[in-house]
């Protein structure tokens, strides 16, 4: 029996290549040969013990690849965008499997399938269960029949296709700020809205790009890294603020000076540490919206004054993942945008260097690490 190499996290702080049997494909499943997989901040949170998971786990949820084999019932059981699937097709896969359709959330809020507690998610599911290959830090991923699969548009690189997932996260966060029907009555995000993005790592850069793509006016990027602030301007940021250069009061005065003295209409927290959430609440204008998308892991809390929330009449909106169909809009944007999306990939590494990729993620000049299992 042939074997597959996969980077397996046996517990927080420990990850190494392991061999698994190469599985036979079920009637409704497919076997994906991984072409590219991104290292996400949540993978680093996992490595640092910030997630409660059943070990061992093969991480990796931002990926693209080629169908090596496919069961005869896969096209019937899977949700597929882009036409029937065949061996040799380039695809990307939504990490979360289809919602169960029967739980309280599926029945009462079916437009938010990511809330279904019965879904499983590639890159976070234990690899102890056969056929094991449920994460993309691997040569292969086993894709079961309850998956949502999208064919990669012709001409789109596999590396860029692997960034569909983080872009979907960013697009969904921006869409949380929409208030359909009243965007020009001072409610929610609309053309010309003034926005601030707290943290411009990969997801933050995609938030900036999505805001620009949707017609934002002023986009203020806030980050401790001058390199990342420079990147944000390439993606559409109009102003930048480095907290290391200004006191908090000076930062607030600067942002207010760019927003008629009232603050941004929309603030998106993408830094993934608690303090920027508190500062974002302080910056957003009265009647504005504060979107929280950075805390997929739990790094702790921050003190909030309820009076400020009440006095500002502010909407505070969480953003957890995305509906599966968000991948279609993300792939379309990746195919059409003229923004320098590929510049987000600052490091390319073979799968054997996965621990080094995790360690450098979020540090220095590293934006996005792409692992290539074939290298």
Beta strands, then each sheet from edge to edge (+ up, - down):
strand 1: 3-11
strand 2: 14-21
strand 3: 30-39
strand 4: 62-70
strand 5: 79-81
strand 6: 90-93
strand 7: 140-143
strand 8: 148-151
strand 9: 195-198
strand 10: 219-222
strand 11: 239-241
strand 12: 266-269
strand 13: 289-292
strand 14: 315-318
strand 15: 345-350
strand 16: 368-372
sheet 1: 1+ 2-
sheet 2: 5+ 8+ 6- 4+ 3- 7+
sheet 3: 5+ 8+ 6- 4+ 3- 16+ 15+
sheet 4: 11+ 10+ 9+ 12+ 13+ 14+
end
